[in-house]
Amino acid sequence: MSRPWEADTSAEFRRRLGKSALELGDTKGDPTCPDIWEMRNGDIAVVGRDVTEAYQGRLPSDVSISHDERLVIIPRDMLLSAKPDIPNA
């Protein structure tokens, strides 16, 4: 069964949305930092902590995680810093 949307893994990174984890003080220079990026095709890539297993048994009733998906968490200040870079429509 085909899904209406699939990630285009050939899309290249276009630009960071918001500030880097280093700029926000969410890391001390470790290369494994959370991040938010816009891809060249307009999709958004999020790098965060994989917390799929920790939340698997306590997801809201209308949330599901497919076998090929992961739940990631990023710092709140990172998303807020990206707000000016995200268009309203």
HTML snippet that shows the backbone in 3Dmol.js (N, CA, C, O; Angstrom):
<script src="https://3Dmol.org/build/3Dmol-min.js"></script>
<div id="view" style="width:600px;height:400px;position:relative"></div>
<script>
const pdb = `
ATOM      1  N   MET A   1       0.834  -1.176   0.000  1.00  0.00           N
ATOM      2  CA  MET A   1       0.000   0.000   0.000  1.00  0.00           C
ATOM      3  C   MET A   1       0.883   1.246   0.000  1.00  0.00           C
ATOM      4  O   MET A   1       1.785   1.376   0.828  1.00  0.00           O
ATOM      5  N   SER A   2       0.623   2.143  -0.916  1.00  0.00           N
ATOM      6  CA  SER A   2       1.407   3.363  -1.044  1.00  0.00           C
ATOM      7  C   SER A   2       0.846   4.470  -0.159  1.00  0.00           C
ATOM      8  O   SER A   2      -0.368   4.631  -0.038  1.00  0.00           O
ATOM      9  N   ARG A   3       1.726   5.212   0.443  1.00  0.00           N
ATOM     10  CA  ARG A   3       1.315   6.343   1.275  1.00  0.00           C
ATOM     11  C   ARG A   3       1.298   7.620   0.429  1.00  0.00           C
ATOM     12  O   ARG A   3       2.037   7.726  -0.549  1.00  0.00           O
ATOM     13  N   PRO A   4       0.449   8.597   0.807  1.00  0.00           N
ATOM     14  CA  PRO A   4       0.386   9.842   0.037  1.00  0.00           C
ATOM     15  C   PRO A   4       1.711  10.625   0.041  1.00  0.00           C
ATOM     16  O   PRO A   4       2.002  11.344  -0.915  1.00  0.00           O
ATOM     17  N   TRP A   5       2.508  10.491   1.103  1.00  0.00           N
ATOM     18  CA  TRP A   5       3.790  11.199   1.165  1.00  0.00           C
ATOM     19  C   TRP A   5       4.888  10.221   1.535  1.00  0.00           C
ATOM     20  O   TRP A   5       4.716   9.381   2.418  1.00  0.00           O
ATOM     21  N   GLU A   6       5.988  10.334   0.869  1.00  0.00           N
ATOM     22  CA  GLU A   6       7.194   9.580   1.204  1.00  0.00           C
ATOM     23  C   GLU A   6       8.365  10.546   1.228  1.00  0.00           C
ATOM     24  O   GLU A   6       8.392  11.502   0.453  1.00  0.00           O
ATOM     25  N   ALA A   7       9.311  10.317   2.084  1.00  0.00           N
ATOM     26  CA  ALA A   7      10.510  11.147   2.131  1.00  0.00           C
ATOM     27  C   ALA A   7      11.320  10.947   0.856  1.00  0.00           C
ATOM     28  O   ALA A   7      11.562   9.815   0.436  1.00  0.00           O
ATOM     29  N   ASP A   8      11.731  12.041   0.252  1.00  0.00           N
ATOM     30  CA  ASP A   8      12.580  12.000  -0.940  1.00  0.00           C
ATOM     31  C   ASP A   8      14.028  12.026  -0.475  1.00  0.00           C
ATOM     32  O   ASP A   8      14.571  13.090  -0.178  1.00  0.00           O
ATOM     33  N   THR A   9      14.644  10.874  -0.411  1.00  0.00           N
ATOM     34  CA  THR A   9      16.004  10.788   0.122  1.00  0.00           C
ATOM     35  C   THR A   9      17.061  11.288  -0.866  1.00  0.00           C
ATOM     36  O   THR A   9      18.253  11.271  -0.557  1.00  0.00           O
ATOM     37  N   SER A  10      16.633  11.733  -2.054  1.00  0.00           N
ATOM     38  CA  SER A  10      17.580  12.345  -2.985  1.00  0.00           C
ATOM     39  C   SER A  10      17.643  13.861  -2.791  1.00  0.00           C
ATOM     40  O   SER A  10      18.516  14.515  -3.361  1.00  0.00           O
ATOM     41  N   ALA A  11      16.731  14.426  -1.997  1.00  0.00           N
ATOM     42  CA  ALA A  11      16.720  15.874  -1.756  1.00  0.00           C
ATOM     43  C   ALA A  11      17.951  16.281  -0.947  1.00  0.00           C
ATOM     44  O   ALA A  11      18.347  15.586  -0.012  1.00  0.00           O
ATOM     45  N   GLU A  12      18.537  17.389  -1.309  1.00  0.00           N
ATOM     46  CA  GLU A  12      19.717  17.911  -0.629  1.00  0.00           C
ATOM     47  C   GLU A  12      19.306  18.921   0.446  1.00  0.00           C
ATOM     48  O   GLU A  12      18.208  19.474   0.405  1.00  0.00           O
ATOM     49  N   PHE A  13      20.194  19.148   1.396  1.00  0.00           N
ATOM     50  CA  PHE A  13      19.963  20.159   2.424  1.00  0.00           C
ATOM     51  C   PHE A  13      20.049  21.542   1.787  1.00  0.00           C
ATOM     52  O   PHE A  13      20.957  21.807   0.999  1.00  0.00           O
ATOM     53  N   ARG A  14      19.099  22.436   2.128  1.00  0.00           N
ATOM     54  CA  ARG A  14      19.095  23.794   1.579  1.00  0.00           C
ATOM     55  C   ARG A  14      19.610  24.807   2.591  1.00  0.00           C
ATOM     56  O   ARG A  14      20.562  25.538   2.317  1.00  0.00           O
ATOM     57  N   ARG A  15      18.962  24.849   3.790  1.00  0.00           N
ATOM     58  CA  ARG A  15      19.369  25.836   4.787  1.00  0.00           C
ATOM     59  C   ARG A  15      18.907  25.417   6.174  1.00  0.00           C
ATOM     60  O   ARG A  15      17.894  24.737   6.334  1.00  0.00           O
ATOM     61  N   ARG A  16      19.663  25.834   7.157  1.00  0.00           N
ATOM     62  CA  ARG A  16      19.276  25.608   8.552  1.00  0.00           C
ATOM     63  C   ARG A  16      18.120  26.542   8.871  1.00  0.00           C
ATOM     64  O   ARG A  16      18.105  27.690   8.427  1.00  0.00           O
ATOM     65  N   LEU A  17      17.158  26.058   9.634  1.00  0.00           N
ATOM     66  CA  LEU A  17      16.069  26.890  10.131  1.00  0.00           C
ATOM     67  C   LEU A  17      16.398  27.245  11.574  1.00  0.00           C
ATOM     68  O   LEU A  17      16.596  26.364  12.409  1.00  0.00           O
ATOM     69  N   GLY A  18      16.453  28.519  11.855  1.00  0.00           N
ATOM     70  CA  GLY A  18      16.783  28.954  13.206  1.00  0.00           C
ATOM     71  C   GLY A  18      18.270  28.942  13.446  1.00  0.00           C
ATOM     72  O   GLY A  18      19.074  29.053  12.520  1.00  0.00           O
ATOM     73  N   LYS A  19      18.621  28.807  14.712  1.00  0.00           N
ATOM     74  CA  LYS A  19      20.022  28.841  15.133  1.00  0.00           C
ATOM     75  C   LYS A  19      20.544  27.434  15.383  1.00  0.00           C
ATOM     76  O   LYS A  19      19.778  26.501  15.624  1.00  0.00           O
ATOM     77  N   SER A  20      21.847  27.306  15.322  1.00  0.00           N
ATOM     78  CA  SER A  20      22.466  26.010  15.604  1.00  0.00           C
ATOM     79  C   SER A  20      22.405  25.722  17.103  1.00  0.00           C
ATOM     80  O   SER A  20      22.206  26.627  17.914  1.00  0.00           O
ATOM     81  N   ALA A  21      22.577  24.474  17.452  1.00  0.00           N
ATOM     82  CA  ALA A  21      22.579  24.075  18.864  1.00  0.00           C
ATOM     83  C   ALA A  21      23.716  24.773  19.614  1.00  0.00           C
ATOM     84  O   ALA A  21      23.572  25.093  20.794  1.00  0.00           O
ATOM     85  N   LEU A  22      24.827  25.008  18.950  1.00  0.00           N
ATOM     86  CA  LEU A  22      25.954  25.691  19.576  1.00  0.00           C
ATOM     87  C   LEU A  22      25.587  27.150  19.885  1.00  0.00           C
ATOM     88  O   LEU A  22      25.882  27.650  20.971  1.00  0.00           O
ATOM     89  N   GLU A  23      24.944  27.830  18.925  1.00  0.00           N
ATOM     90  CA  GLU A  23      24.522  29.219  19.149  1.00  0.00           C
ATOM     91  C   GLU A  23      23.523  29.330  20.303  1.00  0.00           C
ATOM     92  O   GLU A  23      23.536  30.313  21.044  1.00  0.00           O
ATOM     93  N   LEU A  24      22.665  28.330  20.453  1.00  0.00           N
ATOM     94  CA  LEU A  24      21.634  28.341  21.489  1.00  0.00           C
ATOM     95  C   LEU A  24      22.135  27.862  22.850  1.00  0.00           C
ATOM     96  O   LEU A  24      21.428  27.986  23.849  1.00  0.00           O
ATOM     97  N   GLY A  25      23.339  27.320  22.893  1.00  0.00           N
ATOM     98  CA  GLY A  25      23.872  26.805  24.143  1.00  0.00           C
ATOM     99  C   GLY A  25      23.345  25.420  24.485  1.00  0.00           C
ATOM    100  O   GLY A  25      23.443  24.984  25.633  1.00  0.00           O
ATOM    101  N   ASP A  26      22.780  24.717  23.487  1.00  0.00           N
ATOM    102  CA  ASP A  26      22.246  23.378  23.710  1.00  0.00           C
ATOM    103  C   ASP A  26      23.306  22.297  23.523  1.00  0.00           C
ATOM    104  O   ASP A  26      23.008  21.110  23.655  1.00  0.00           O
ATOM    105  N   THR A  27      24.527  22.691  23.219  1.00  0.00           N
ATOM    106  CA  THR A  27      25.638  21.765  23.077  1.00  0.00           C
ATOM    107  C   THR A  27      26.928  22.510  23.398  1.00  0.00           C
ATOM    108  O   THR A  27      26.959  23.740  23.433  1.00  0.00           O
ATOM    109  N   LYS A  28      27.967  21.761  23.625  1.00  0.00           N
ATOM    110  CA  LYS A  28      29.285  22.353  23.868  1.00  0.00           C
ATOM    111  C   LYS A  28      30.211  22.044  22.707  1.00  0.00           C
ATOM    112  O   LYS A  28      31.423  21.936  22.893  1.00  0.00           O
ATOM    113  N   GLY A  29      29.655  21.901  21.511  1.00  0.00           N
ATOM    114  CA  GLY A  29      30.467  21.645  20.339  1.00  0.00           C
ATOM    115  C   GLY A  29      30.445  20.205  19.874  1.00  0.00           C
ATOM    116  O   GLY A  29      31.131  19.859  18.912  1.00  0.00           O
ATOM    117  N   ASP A  30      29.676  19.362  20.532  1.00  0.00           N
ATOM    118  CA  ASP A  30      29.540  17.965  20.141  1.00  0.00           C
ATOM    119  C   ASP A  30      28.875  17.903  18.759  1.00  0.00           C
ATOM    120  O   ASP A  30      27.857  18.560  18.541  1.00  0.00           O
ATOM    121  N   PRO A  31      29.432  17.130  17.832  1.00  0.00           N
ATOM    122  CA  PRO A  31      28.842  17.077  16.485  1.00  0.00           C
ATOM    123  C   PRO A  31      27.488  16.351  16.425  1.00  0.00           C
ATOM    124  O   PRO A  31      26.835  16.377  15.382  1.00  0.00           O
ATOM    125  N   THR A  32      27.058  15.717  17.496  1.00  0.00           N
ATOM    126  CA  THR A  32      25.775  15.017  17.493  1.00  0.00           C
ATOM    127  C   THR A  32      24.701  15.904  18.121  1.00  0.00           C
ATOM    128  O   THR A  32      24.105  15.561  19.142  1.00  0.00           O
ATOM    129  N   CYS A  33      24.474  17.040  17.491  1.00  0.00           N
ATOM    130  CA  CYS A  33      23.575  18.058  18.040  1.00  0.00           C
ATOM    131  C   CYS A  33      22.200  18.015  17.381  1.00  0.00           C
ATOM    132  O   CYS A  33      22.071  17.574  16.240  1.00  0.00           O
ATOM    133  N   PRO A  34      21.171  18.473  18.099  1.00  0.00           N
ATOM    134  CA  PRO A  34      19.866  18.629  17.459  1.00  0.00           C
ATOM    135  C   PRO A  34      19.938  19.737  16.408  1.00  0.00           C
ATOM    136  O   PRO A  34      20.755  20.652  16.512  1.00  0.00           O
ATOM    137  N   ASP A  35      19.077  19.643  15.398  1.00  0.00           N
ATOM    138  CA  ASP A  35      19.094  20.624  14.315  1.00  0.00           C
ATOM    139  C   ASP A  35      17.793  20.548  13.528  1.00  0.00           C
ATOM    140  O   ASP A  35      17.088  19.539  13.569  1.00  0.00           O
ATOM    141  N   ILE A  36      17.482  21.630  12.808  1.00  0.00           N
ATOM    142  CA  ILE A  36      16.307  21.682  11.916  1.00  0.00           C
ATOM    143  C   ILE A  36      16.782  22.236  10.580  1.00  0.00           C
ATOM    144  O   ILE A  36      17.423  23.286  10.534  1.00  0.00           O
ATOM    145  N   TRP A  37      16.470  21.531   9.491  1.00  0.00           N
ATOM    146  CA  TRP A  37      16.902  21.948   8.159  1.00  0.00           C
ATOM    147  C   TRP A  37      15.758  21.893   7.160  1.00  0.00           C
ATOM    148  O   TRP A  37      14.917  20.995   7.206  1.00  0.00           O
ATOM    149  N   GLU A  38      15.738  22.859   6.263  1.00  0.00           N
ATOM    150  CA  GLU A  38      14.835  22.809   5.111  1.00  0.00           C
ATOM    151  C   GLU A  38      15.583  22.110   3.991  1.00  0.00           C
ATOM    152  O   GLU A  38      16.752  22.400   3.736  1.00  0.00           O
ATOM    153  N   MET A  39      14.905  21.186   3.324  1.00  0.00           N
ATOM    154  CA  MET A  39      15.504  20.476   2.205  1.00  0.00           C
ATOM    155  C   MET A  39      15.208  21.243   0.908  1.00  0.00           C
ATOM    156  O   MET A  39      14.327  22.103   0.888  1.00  0.00           O
ATOM    157  N   ARG A  40      15.918  20.948  -0.144  1.00  0.00           N
ATOM    158  CA  ARG A  40      15.726  21.661  -1.416  1.00  0.00           C
ATOM    159  C   ARG A  40      14.311  21.478  -1.970  1.00  0.00           C
ATOM    160  O   ARG A  40      13.830  22.333  -2.713  1.00  0.00           O
ATOM    161  N   ASN A  41      13.638  20.384  -1.623  1.00  0.00           N
ATOM    162  CA  ASN A  41      12.277  20.157  -2.109  1.00  0.00           C
ATOM    163  C   ASN A  41      11.220  20.758  -1.175  1.00  0.00           C
ATOM    164  O   ASN A  41      10.024  20.599  -1.415  1.00  0.00           O
ATOM    165  N   GLY A  42      11.657  21.452  -0.106  1.00  0.00           N
ATOM    166  CA  GLY A  42      10.732  22.089   0.820  1.00  0.00           C
ATOM    167  C   GLY A  42      10.413  21.273   2.060  1.00  0.00           C
ATOM    168  O   GLY A  42       9.867  21.816   3.020  1.00  0.00           O
ATOM    169  N   ASP A  43      10.735  19.991   2.072  1.00  0.00           N
ATOM    170  CA  ASP A  43      10.508  19.171   3.259  1.00  0.00           C
ATOM    171  C   ASP A  43      11.448  19.634   4.382  1.00  0.00           C
ATOM    172  O   ASP A  43      12.403  20.372   4.140  1.00  0.00           O
ATOM    173  N   ILE A  44      11.167  19.194   5.593  1.00  0.00           N
ATOM    174  CA  ILE A  44      11.943  19.590   6.763  1.00  0.00           C
ATOM    175  C   ILE A  44      12.616  18.361   7.373  1.00  0.00           C
ATOM    176  O   ILE A  44      11.979  17.327   7.576  1.00  0.00           O
ATOM    177  N   ALA A  45      13.902  18.487   7.659  1.00  0.00           N
ATOM    178  CA  ALA A  45      14.654  17.423   8.331  1.00  0.00           C
ATOM    179  C   ALA A  45      14.920  17.867   9.765  1.00  0.00           C
ATOM    180  O   ALA A  45      15.344  18.997  10.004  1.00  0.00           O
ATOM    181  N   VAL A  46      14.669  16.973  10.716  1.00  0.00           N
ATOM    182  CA  VAL A  46      14.880  17.266  12.135  1.00  0.00           C
ATOM    183  C   VAL A  46      15.854  16.236  12.694  1.00  0.00           C
ATOM    184  O   VAL A  46      15.660  15.031  12.539  1.00  0.00           O
ATOM    185  N   VAL A  47      16.901  16.728  13.346  1.00  0.00           N
ATOM    186  CA  VAL A  47      17.844  15.873  14.046  1.00  0.00           C
ATOM    187  C   VAL A  47      17.573  16.062  15.532  1.00  0.00           C
ATOM    188  O   VAL A  47      17.655  17.177  16.047  1.00  0.00           O
ATOM    189  N   GLY A  48      17.253  14.978  16.212  1.00  0.00           N
ATOM    190  CA  GLY A  48      16.960  15.063  17.633  1.00  0.00           C
ATOM    191  C   GLY A  48      17.219  13.729  18.309  1.00  0.00           C
ATOM    192  O   GLY A  48      17.710  12.788  17.686  1.00  0.00           O
ATOM    193  N   ARG A  49      16.888  13.658  19.572  1.00  0.00           N
ATOM    194  CA  ARG A  49      17.071  12.416  20.329  1.00  0.00           C
ATOM    195  C   ARG A  49      15.960  11.435  19.956  1.00  0.00           C
ATOM    196  O   ARG A  49      14.781  11.787  19.988  1.00  0.00           O
ATOM    197  N   ASP A  50      16.332  10.219  19.605  1.00  0.00           N
ATOM    198  CA  ASP A  50      15.351   9.173  19.293  1.00  0.00           C
ATOM    199  C   ASP A  50      14.738   8.681  20.603  1.00  0.00           C
ATOM    200  O   ASP A  50      15.406   8.023  21.400  1.00  0.00           O
ATOM    201  N   VAL A  51      13.472   9.004  20.815  1.00  0.00           N
ATOM    202  CA  VAL A  51      12.766   8.613  22.041  1.00  0.00           C
ATOM    203  C   VAL A  51      11.593   7.686  21.736  1.00  0.00           C
ATOM    204  O   VAL A  51      10.667   7.555  22.536  1.00  0.00           O
ATOM    205  N   THR A  52      11.642   7.050  20.577  1.00  0.00           N
ATOM    206  CA  THR A  52      10.546   6.196  20.121  1.00  0.00           C
ATOM    207  C   THR A  52      10.190   5.132  21.152  1.00  0.00           C
ATOM    208  O   THR A  52       9.023   5.003  21.523  1.00  0.00           O
ATOM    209  N   GLU A  53      11.155   4.383  21.611  1.00  0.00           N
ATOM    210  CA  GLU A  53      10.872   3.299  22.567  1.00  0.00           C
ATOM    211  C   GLU A  53      10.312   3.832  23.879  1.00  0.00           C
ATOM    212  O   GLU A  53       9.405   3.234  24.458  1.00  0.00           O
ATOM    213  N   ALA A  54      10.843   4.941  24.345  1.00  0.00           N
ATOM    214  CA  ALA A  54      10.405   5.497  25.628  1.00  0.00           C
ATOM    215  C   ALA A  54       8.941   5.939  25.591  1.00  0.00           C
ATOM    216  O   ALA A  54       8.258   5.900  26.615  1.00  0.00           O
ATOM    217  N   TYR A  55       8.457   6.357  24.424  1.00  0.00           N
ATOM    218  CA  TYR A  55       7.086   6.856  24.316  1.00  0.00           C
ATOM    219  C   TYR A  55       6.115   5.852  23.689  1.00  0.00           C
ATOM    220  O   TYR A  55       4.910   6.103  23.669  1.00  0.00           O
ATOM    221  N   GLN A  56       6.608   4.734  23.183  1.00  0.00           N
ATOM    222  CA  GLN A  56       5.774   3.785  22.429  1.00  0.00           C
ATOM    223  C   GLN A  56       4.494   3.392  23.167  1.00  0.00           C
ATOM    224  O   GLN A  56       3.439   3.318  22.536  1.00  0.00           O
ATOM    225  N   GLY A  57       4.543   3.146  24.437  1.00  0.00           N
ATOM    226  CA  GLY A  57       3.368   2.700  25.177  1.00  0.00           C
ATOM    227  C   GLY A  57       2.497   3.813  25.711  1.00  0.00           C
ATOM    228  O   GLY A  57       1.475   3.541  26.341  1.00  0.00           O
ATOM    229  N   ARG A  58       2.872   5.070  25.475  1.00  0.00           N
ATOM    230  CA  ARG A  58       2.080   6.174  26.025  1.00  0.00           C
ATOM    231  C   ARG A  58       1.828   7.297  25.030  1.00  0.00           C
ATOM    232  O   ARG A  58       1.783   8.472  25.395  1.00  0.00           O
ATOM    233  N   LEU A  59       1.666   6.918  23.771  1.00  0.00           N
ATOM    234  CA  LEU A  59       1.330   7.894  22.736  1.00  0.00           C
ATOM    235  C   LEU A  59      -0.145   8.279  22.839  1.00  0.00           C
ATOM    236  O   LEU A  59      -0.964   7.458  23.251  1.00  0.00           O
ATOM    237  N   PRO A  60      -0.495   9.511  22.473  1.00  0.00           N
ATOM    238  CA  PRO A  60      -1.921   9.871  22.404  1.00  0.00           C
ATOM    239  C   PRO A  60      -2.650   8.927  21.448  1.00  0.00           C
ATOM    240  O   PRO A  60      -2.029   8.355  20.553  1.00  0.00           O
ATOM    241  N   SER A  61      -3.937   8.764  21.628  1.00  0.00           N
ATOM    242  CA  SER A  61      -4.704   7.786  20.844  1.00  0.00           C
ATOM    243  C   SER A  61      -4.669   8.054  19.345  1.00  0.00           C
ATOM    244  O   SER A  61      -4.829   7.120  18.558  1.00  0.00           O
ATOM    245  N   ASP A  62      -4.467   9.288  18.932  1.00  0.00           N
ATOM    246  CA  ASP A  62      -4.460   9.592  17.499  1.00  0.00           C
ATOM    247  C   ASP A  62      -3.048   9.725  16.923  1.00  0.00           C
ATOM    248  O   ASP A  62      -2.869  10.292  15.845  1.00  0.00           O
ATOM    249  N   VAL A  63      -2.042   9.200  17.641  1.00  0.00           N
ATOM    250  CA  VAL A  63      -0.654   9.222  17.168  1.00  0.00           C
ATOM    251  C   VAL A  63      -0.170   7.792  17.003  1.00  0.00           C
ATOM    252  O   VAL A  63      -0.367   6.947  17.876  1.00  0.00           O
ATOM    253  N   SER A  64       0.467   7.536  15.866  1.00  0.00           N
ATOM    254  CA  SER A  64       1.071   6.223  15.656  1.00  0.00           C
ATOM    255  C   SER A  64       2.431   6.417  15.002  1.00  0.00           C
ATOM    256  O   SER A  64       2.654   7.388  14.280  1.00  0.00           O
ATOM    257  N   ILE A  65       3.322   5.495  15.259  1.00  0.00           N
ATOM    258  CA  ILE A  65       4.670   5.548  14.706  1.00  0.00           C
ATOM    259  C   ILE A  65       4.869   4.280  13.886  1.00  0.00           C
ATOM    260  O   ILE A  65       4.848   3.174  14.427  1.00  0.00           O
ATOM    261  N   SER A  66       5.060   4.439  12.598  1.00  0.00           N
ATOM    262  CA  SER A  66       5.253   3.305  11.700  1.00  0.00           C
ATOM    263  C   SER A  66       6.614   2.657  11.951  1.00  0.00           C
ATOM    264  O   SER A  66       7.486   3.258  12.578  1.00  0.00           O
ATOM    265  N   HIS A  67       6.788   1.450  11.468  1.00  0.00           N
ATOM    266  CA  HIS A  67       8.047   0.719  11.661  1.00  0.00           C
ATOM    267  C   HIS A  67       9.237   1.454  11.053  1.00  0.00           C
ATOM    268  O   HIS A  67      10.374   1.227  11.467  1.00  0.00           O
ATOM    269  N   ASP A  68       8.994   2.335  10.074  1.00  0.00           N
ATOM    270  CA  ASP A  68      10.089   3.067   9.442  1.00  0.00           C
ATOM    271  C   ASP A  68      10.143   4.532   9.880  1.00  0.00           C
ATOM    272  O   ASP A  68      10.737   5.364   9.193  1.00  0.00           O
ATOM    273  N   GLU A  69       9.523   4.850  11.025  1.00  0.00           N
ATOM    274  CA  GLU A  69       9.513   6.203  11.567  1.00  0.00           C
ATOM    275  C   GLU A  69      10.094   6.207  12.977  1.00  0.00           C
ATOM    276  O   GLU A  69      10.139   5.172  13.642  1.00  0.00           O
ATOM    277  N   ARG A  70      10.533   7.364  13.420  1.00  0.00           N
ATOM    278  CA  ARG A  70      11.057   7.536  14.768  1.00  0.00           C
ATOM    279  C   ARG A  70      10.503   8.826  15.355  1.00  0.00           C
ATOM    280  O   ARG A  70      10.312   9.806  14.635  1.00  0.00           O
ATOM    281  N   LEU A  71      10.248   8.828  16.644  1.00  0.00           N
ATOM    282  CA  LEU A  71       9.857  10.022  17.368  1.00  0.00           C
ATOM    283  C   LEU A  71      11.131  10.666  17.882  1.00  0.00           C
ATOM    284  O   LEU A  71      11.902  10.042  18.611  1.00  0.00           O
ATOM    285  N   VAL A  72      11.351  11.924  17.499  1.00  0.00           N
ATOM    286  CA  VAL A  72      12.533  12.637  17.970  1.00  0.00           C
ATOM    287  C   VAL A  72      12.107  13.885  18.723  1.00  0.00           C
ATOM    288  O   VAL A  72      11.060  14.467  18.443  1.00  0.00           O
ATOM    289  N   ILE A  73      12.919  14.282  19.668  1.00  0.00           N
ATOM    290  CA  ILE A  73      12.669  15.485  20.448  1.00  0.00           C
ATOM    291  C   ILE A  73      13.848  16.422  20.277  1.00  0.00           C
ATOM    292  O   ILE A  73      15.007  16.009  20.312  1.00  0.00           O
ATOM    293  N   ILE A  74      13.523  17.710  20.088  1.00  0.00           N
ATOM    294  CA  ILE A  74      14.536  18.749  20.006  1.00  0.00           C
ATOM    295  C   ILE A  74      14.253  19.773  21.105  1.00  0.00           C
ATOM    296  O   ILE A  74      13.140  19.813  21.629  1.00  0.00           O
ATOM    297  N   PRO A  75      15.223  20.589  21.460  1.00  0.00           N
ATOM    298  CA  PRO A  75      14.992  21.607  22.478  1.00  0.00           C
ATOM    299  C   PRO A  75      13.959  22.640  22.011  1.00  0.00           C
ATOM    300  O   PRO A  75      13.910  22.990  20.832  1.00  0.00           O
ATOM    301  N   ARG A  76      13.152  23.112  22.930  1.00  0.00           N
ATOM    302  CA  ARG A  76      12.113  24.104  22.620  1.00  0.00           C
ATOM    303  C   ARG A  76      12.725  25.369  22.036  1.00  0.00           C
ATOM    304  O   ARG A  76      12.188  25.936  21.084  1.00  0.00           O
ATOM    305  N   ASP A  77      13.843  25.816  22.597  1.00  0.00           N
ATOM    306  CA  ASP A  77      14.443  27.051  22.096  1.00  0.00           C
ATOM    307  C   ASP A  77      14.884  26.931  20.648  1.00  0.00           C
ATOM    308  O   ASP A  77      14.941  27.935  19.937  1.00  0.00           O
ATOM    309  N   MET A  78      15.199  25.719  20.197  1.00  0.00           N
ATOM    310  CA  MET A  78      15.597  25.507  18.809  1.00  0.00           C
ATOM    311  C   MET A  78      14.421  25.734  17.864  1.00  0.00           C
ATOM    312  O   MET A  78      14.566  26.400  16.840  1.00  0.00           O
ATOM    313  N   LEU A  79      13.266  25.187  18.203  1.00  0.00           N
ATOM    314  CA  LEU A  79      12.094  25.394  17.354  1.00  0.00           C
ATOM    315  C   LEU A  79      11.671  26.864  17.358  1.00  0.00           C
ATOM    316  O   LEU A  79      11.326  27.418  16.314  1.00  0.00           O
ATOM    317  N   LEU A  80      11.698  27.487  18.528  1.00  0.00           N
ATOM    318  CA  LEU A  80      11.330  28.906  18.605  1.00  0.00           C
ATOM    319  C   LEU A  80      12.274  29.770  17.783  1.00  0.00           C
ATOM    320  O   LEU A  80      11.834  30.743  17.169  1.00  0.00           O
ATOM    321  N   SER A  81      13.552  29.440  17.756  1.00  0.00           N
ATOM    322  CA  SER A  81      14.498  30.224  16.967  1.00  0.00           C
ATOM    323  C   SER A  81      14.269  30.037  15.468  1.00  0.00           C
ATOM    324  O   SER A  81      14.679  30.884  14.675  1.00  0.00           O
ATOM    325  N   ALA A  82      13.620  28.941  15.070  1.00  0.00           N
ATOM    326  CA  ALA A  82      13.346  28.675  13.657  1.00  0.00           C
ATOM    327  C   ALA A  82      12.084  29.377  13.160  1.00  0.00           C
ATOM    328  O   ALA A  82      11.878  29.495  11.952  1.00  0.00           O
ATOM    329  N   LYS A  83      11.242  29.840  14.074  1.00  0.00           N
ATOM    330  CA  LYS A  83       9.953  30.437  13.695  1.00  0.00           C
ATOM    331  C   LYS A  83      10.069  31.521  12.624  1.00  0.00           C
ATOM    332  O   LYS A  83       9.277  31.508  11.682  1.00  0.00           O
ATOM    333  N   PRO A  84      11.024  32.468  12.720  1.00  0.00           N
ATOM    334  CA  PRO A  84      11.135  33.491  11.681  1.00  0.00           C
ATOM    335  C   PRO A  84      11.481  32.932  10.303  1.00  0.00           C
ATOM    336  O   PRO A  84      11.189  33.574   9.294  1.00  0.00           O
ATOM    337  N   ASP A  85      12.092  31.761  10.238  1.00  0.00           N
ATOM    338  CA  ASP A  85      12.480  31.157   8.969  1.00  0.00           C
ATOM    339  C   ASP A  85      11.385  30.309   8.331  1.00  0.00           C
ATOM    340  O   ASP A  85      11.533  29.858   7.195  1.00  0.00           O
ATOM    341  N   ILE A  86      10.280  30.088   9.059  1.00  0.00           N
ATOM    342  CA  ILE A  86       9.206  29.225   8.572  1.00  0.00           C
ATOM    343  C   ILE A  86       8.081  30.105   8.022  1.00  0.00           C
ATOM    344  O   ILE A  86       7.508  30.908   8.758  1.00  0.00           O
ATOM    345  N   PRO A  87       7.763  29.958   6.727  1.00  0.00           N
ATOM    346  CA  PRO A  87       6.706  30.791   6.150  1.00  0.00           C
ATOM    347  C   PRO A  87       5.336  30.467   6.747  1.00  0.00           C
ATOM    348  O   PRO A  87       5.095  29.345   7.192  1.00  0.00           O
ATOM    349  N   ASN A  88       4.442  31.458   6.754  1.00  0.00           N
ATOM    350  CA  ASN A  88       3.086  31.261   7.267  1.00  0.00           C
ATOM    351  C   ASN A  88       2.246  30.394   6.342  1.00  0.00           C
ATOM    352  O   ASN A  88       1.322  29.727   6.809  1.00  0.00           O
ATOM    353  N   ALA A  89       2.531  30.383   5.070  1.00  0.00           N
ATOM    354  CA  ALA A  89       1.742  29.573   4.134  1.00  0.00           C
ATOM    355  C   ALA A  89       2.628  28.988   3.069  1.00  0.00           C
ATOM    356  O   ALA A  89       2.147  28.276   2.188  1.00  0.00           O
TER     357      ALA A  89
END
`;
const viewer = $3Dmol.createViewer("view");
viewer.addModel(pdb, "pdb");
viewer.setStyle({}, {cartoon: {color: "spectrum"}});
viewer.zoomTo();
viewer.render();
</script>
